[in-house]
Amino acid sequence: MFLGTQRRFGVEIEFTRANVNRDALARAITDAGVPCASEYYNHQTVSHWKLTTDASCGLEMVSPILQGESGFQDLKTVLDIMVEMGCTVNRSTGVHVHLEAADLTALDVKNIVTRYADNEAEIDSWFPRSRRASNNTYCRSVSQGIDVSFRNVDDGALDAERATSAQGYMRHRFCKVNLNSLSRYNTIEFRQHAGSTDFNKVSNWVLFLQHFVEQSRKIKSGSVSSVHQPWKKKPFAEIREQIAPFGAELKWWGANVRGGRGWKLIRPNGEVEVFSNLELDAFYVDGGNLTGGQRVLNQQGMEFVAQFAGSGADSSLNASIPASVVDFFNQRRDALAA
């Protein structure tokens, strides 16, 4: 059973030059059905895996954009071949994971950052001492990399902003959670994982991060914006996009609903309620059409949205994380503590 989400991801696997023939490694991966090329150092996003030099450790294997079960399968193929061909890691190497941020607001990013910071001691326990606290120059503590004022910014204002606006609270990119990649790649980069060619370790870390991000999106303060900035012009986007992070969904039904075509509201507990276009229109200010397809919710509409925000979400570290992933990192913690 596939345990991941459909959030797209990418990985950068640092390793040493020892006993590595770059061209042979790239050919072996390509021959296994995963296109790979040996290239000079570059930051280009391409459709194939690329093997490049890295100033901090020697070499780096960089994935293209990966998604779903096929993405994890390609990751396994590459890592298994790296092991077969003798690729090695040491304390100077790391595994960096990028997760797509195109659908995130600045508030989503804030929740990701603050949850990571609040749980940093526990996450540290999953990794060697060289990747804990600020022991590594290239993945320092979140509290050192993110301005403390980020916690105090108004949630309502952040929820109306795209994720890239959160980048202004980043002091430097050498942090366990790096926001500087937001403007360049539309991703959040997680830099804490130690160097590894072990698929079990790397895949469980990617799985944890995917679910960690999804759960972080569900955590809101309960504040609701009357003016929401939908990224796509779609019917009732102001409502749909504000309730989605809490596990609720407004879906076009298309059936006759009290004399008109309508919508299904699917609540987080699975209950279904039906609304007509006219009933949803009643949640908006009359004549509330604004430029860019944006509309304004009235008090009734804000109260409707607030019922989902007020329900809250579990902010604990392992909330929504698959049990097998939780077990894996508990075992890692215990093994490193022994």
C-alpha positions in Angstrom: 0.0 0.0 0.0 1.3 3.4 -1.0 1.8 5.6 2.1 2.8 8.9 0.5 0.8 11.8 -0.7 0.6 13.3 -4.2 2.7 16.4 -3.1 5.6 16.6 -5.6 9.1 16.3 -4.2 12.8 16.2 -5.1 15.9 14.9 -3.4 19.5 15.9 -3.4 21.8 13.0 -2.2 25.3 14.1 -1.3 28.1 11.5 -1.3 31.9 11.3 -1.5 34.1 11.0 -4.6 35.8 7.8 -3.2 35.7 4.9 -5.7 33.1 6.6 -8.0 33.3 6.6 -11.7 30.7 9.3 -12.5 30.0 8.2 -16.1 29.7 4.6 -15.2 27.2 5.4 -12.3 25.1 7.5 -14.6 25.0 4.8 -17.3 24.1 2.1 -14.8 21.1 4.2 -13.5 20.0 4.9 -17.0 20.3 1.3 -18.0 18.0 0.5 -15.1 15.3 2.6 -16.7 15.8 5.9 -14.8 17.4 8.5 -17.1 20.5 10.0 -15.5 23.4 12.2 -16.8 26.8 13.2 -15.4 26.9 17.0 -15.6 28.9 20.0 -14.4 27.5 21.8 -11.3 24.3 23.6 -12.1 21.0 24.6 -10.6 18.8 23.8 -13.6 15.6 21.9 -13.1 15.6 19.1 -15.6 13.5 16.0 -16.4 16.3 13.5 -15.6 18.5 12.6 -12.6 21.8 14.4 -12.7 25.1 13.6 -11.1 27.1 16.8 -10.3 30.0 18.0 -8.2 29.3 19.5 -4.8 31.8 21.9 -3.1 30.9 20.8 0.5 31.3 17.0 0.1 32.4 15.9 -3.4 29.4 14.7 -5.4 25.6 15.1 -5.5 22.8 13.0 -7.1 19.9 15.4 -7.9 16.5 14.1 -8.8 14.0 15.6 -11.2 10.6 16.5 -9.8 9.1 13.2 -8.4 5.5 12.3 -7.5 3.6 9.5 -6.1 4.5 5.8 -6.1 6.5 6.0 -9.3 8.6 8.7 -7.8 9.5 6.6 -4.8 10.2 3.6 -7.1 12.7 5.7 -9.1 14.3 6.9 -5.8 14.7 3.3 -4.8 16.3 2.3 -8.1 18.8 5.1 -7.9 19.8 4.5 -4.3 20.1 0.7 -4.7 22.5 1.2 -7.7 24.5 3.8 -5.7 24.9 1.2 -3.0 25.9 -1.5 -5.5 28.5 0.7 -7.1 30.1 1.6 -3.8 28.9 5.2 -3.2 29.8 6.3 0.3 28.7 9.0 2.7 30.3 10.7 5.7 29.6 13.5 8.3 30.0 16.2 5.6 27.2 14.8 3.4 23.5 15.2 3.7 20.1 14.4 2.0 18.1 17.5 1.1 14.4 17.1 0.4 12.3 19.7 -1.6 8.5 19.7 -1.3 6.3 21.6 -3.7 4.9 24.8 -2.2 2.8 26.1 -5.1 -0.5 25.6 -3.2 0.7 26.9 0.1 -0.1 30.3 1.7 2.3 32.2 3.8 0.3 31.0 6.9 0.8 27.4 5.8 4.6 28.1 5.7 4.5 29.7 9.1 2.7 26.6 10.6 5.3 24.3 9.0 8.2 26.3 10.4 6.8 26.8 13.9 5.7 23.2 14.2 9.2 22.1 13.1 10.8 24.5 15.6 8.5 23.3 18.4 9.4 19.7 17.8 13.0 20.2 16.8 14.4 18.4 19.9 12.4 15.3 19.0 13.3 15.4 15.3 17.0 15.9 16.3 16.9 12.6 18.2 16.2 10.8 14.9 19.6 11.9 13.5 23.3 11.6 14.5 24.7 14.4 16.7 26.3 16.0 13.7 22.8 16.9 12.4 21.3 18.1 15.7 20.8 21.6 17.1 23.2 23.8 15.2 26.1 21.3 15.1 26.3 21.5 11.3 27.0 24.8 9.6 24.8 23.8 6.6 21.7 22.8 8.6 21.5 25.1 11.6 18.6 25.2 14.1 15.3 26.6 12.8 15.3 29.2 15.6 18.6 30.6 14.2 17.5 30.6 10.6 14.0 32.1 11.0 13.3 35.5 12.5 11.5 35.2 15.8 9.0 37.8 14.6 7.5 35.2 12.3 5.5 33.7 15.2 3.8 37.0 15.9 2.7 38.0 12.4 -1.1 38.2 12.0 -2.4 34.9 10.7 -5.2 36.5 8.8 -2.8 38.7 6.8 -0.5 35.7 6.1 -3.3 33.6 4.9 -4.0 36.1 2.1 -0.4 36.0 0.9 1.4 33.5 -1.2 4.0 31.3 0.3 6.9 33.4 -1.2 6.1 36.3 1.1 7.2 34.1 4.1 10.7 34.1 2.7 11.3 37.6 4.2 11.5 36.0 7.6 14.4 33.8 6.6 17.8 34.9 7.9 19.9 32.5 5.8 19.4 29.3 3.7 21.6 27.1 5.8 18.8 26.1 8.1 17.0 22.8 8.7 14.0 24.3 7.0 15.1 26.6 4.1 12.6 29.1 2.7 14.9 30.7 0.3 14.0 28.0 -2.3 10.4 29.4 -2.4 11.1 32.1 -4.9 13.6 30.1 -6.9 12.0 26.7 -7.1 8.6 27.2 -5.5 9.6 24.6 -2.9 10.4 24.3 0.8 13.8 22.6 1.4 14.4 20.4 4.4 18.1 20.0 5.0 18.4 18.0 8.2 18.8 14.4 7.1 22.3 13.0 7.3 24.0 11.6 4.2 22.6 8.2 3.3 22.1 5.8 0.3 19.7 3.7 2.4 16.3 3.8 0.7 14.5 2.9 3.9 15.9 5.9 5.7 15.4 8.4 2.9 12.0 7.3 1.9 10.7 7.3 5.5 12.0 10.9 5.8 10.2 12.0 2.6 7.0 10.3 3.8 7.2 12.0 7.2 7.8 15.4 5.6 4.9 15.0 3.2 2.4 14.2 5.9 3.9 16.8 8.3 3.3 19.5 5.7 -0.3 18.4 5.0 -1.1 18.3 8.8 0.5 21.8 9.2 -1.9 23.2 6.6 -4.8 22.2 8.8 -3.7 24.2 11.8 -5.2 27.6 11.9 -5.8 30.1 14.6 -9.5 30.3 13.9 -9.2 33.7 12.2 -11.1 34.0 8.9 -10.5 36.4 6.1 -13.5 38.0 4.5 -11.4 38.7 1.4 -9.5 35.7 0.2 -7.2 35.6 -2.7 -8.0 32.5 -4.8 -5.1 31.5 -7.0 -7.6 30.3 -9.7 -10.8 31.9 -10.8 -13.3 29.2 -9.8 -16.8 29.4 -8.3 -16.9 30.0 -4.6 -13.1 29.8 -4.4 -13.1 32.0 -1.3 -15.0 29.4 0.6 -13.5 26.3 -1.0 -9.9 27.3 -0.4 -10.4 28.4 3.2 -12.1 25.2 4.4 -9.9 22.8 2.5 -6.9 22.9 5.0 -9.3 21.6 7.7 -10.3 18.5 5.8 -13.6 19.9 4.4 -14.4 20.0 0.7 -17.0 21.7 -1.5 -17.5 19.8 -4.7 -19.6 20.5 -7.7 -22.5 18.0 -7.7 -24.4 19.0 -10.9 -27.6 17.4 -9.7 -30.9 19.3 -9.2 -30.9 20.9 -5.8 -34.1 22.6 -4.7 -34.7 23.9 -8.2 -31.1 24.6 -9.2 -27.8 22.9 -9.8 -25.7 22.5 -6.7 -22.8 21.6 -4.5 -21.8 18.9 -2.0 -20.2 20.0 1.2 -18.2 17.0 2.5 -17.3 17.6 6.2 -14.1 16.3 7.8 -16.1 13.5 9.5 -17.5 12.4 6.1 -21.0 13.9 6.5 -22.4 15.4 3.4 -24.6 18.5 3.1 -26.0 19.9 -0.1 -26.1 23.6 -1.1 -27.6 25.3 -4.2 -25.8 28.1 -6.0 -28.3 30.6 -4.4 -27.6 29.4 -0.9 -23.8 29.8 -1.4 -24.3 33.2 -3.0 -26.0 34.2 0.2 -22.6 34.0 1.9 -21.3 36.9 -0.1 -21.7 40.7 0.0 -24.2 41.8 -2.7 -22.3 43.1 -5.7 -19.1 41.8 -4.1 -17.3 41.0 -7.3 -13.8 42.5 -7.3 -10.9 42.6 -9.8 -9.2 39.3 -10.5 -12.3 37.2 -9.7 -12.1 37.9 -6.0 -15.3 38.2 -3.9 -16.1 39.3 -0.4 -17.7 37.1 2.2 -20.4 38.6 4.4 -20.8 37.9 8.1 -22.8 34.8 7.5 -20.1 33.5 5.1 -17.3 34.2 7.6 -19.2 32.3 10.3 -19.7 29.4 7.9 -16.0 29.2 7.2 -15.1 29.8 10.8 -16.9 26.7 12.0 -14.1 24.6 10.2 -11.3 26.8 11.4 -12.6 26.6 15.0 -12.6 22.8 14.9 -8.8 22.9 15.1 -6.3 20.3 14.2 -3.9 18.1 16.0 -0.5 19.9 16.1 1.4 17.1 17.7 4.5 15.9 15.8 3.1 12.5 14.7 -0.4 13.6 13.9 -1.5 12.0 10.6 1.9 10.3 10.1 1.5 6.7 9.0 2.2 4.3 11.9 5.0 2.5 10.1 6.8 5.8 9.7 6.4 6.7 13.3 7.7 3.3 14.3 10.7 3.7 12.0 11.8 7.0 13.6 11.1 5.7 17.1 13.5 2.9 16.4 16.0 5.3 15.0 15.8 7.4 18.2 16.3 4.4 20.4 19.2 3.1 18.4 21.0 6.4 18.4 20.4 6.8 22.1 21.9 3.4 22.9 
